[in-house]
């Protein structure tokens, strides 16, 4: 999607587990799911890829966990985050 800010490089989008001390504006929510527990880095990269077109400098992870796939019974990770732009 396209945001109000110029897109950023996904490689430069920070992954944060708590709100930063710097002031920021929230750009929108991003999520990712269906990842194996060993693929946390790939899940974070998926969040970066979704947040970068919005012009995000960082993503704050709001909630994450592991659920069991009802079809195959395998564990899958999920994550809900908010994309932010520093002021």
Buried (B, 14 or more C-beta within 10 A) or exposed (E): EEBEBEEBEBEEBBBBEEEEEEEBEEBBEBBBBEBEEEBBEEBBBBBBBBBBBBBBBBBBBEEBEEEEEEEEEEEBBBBBBBBBBEE
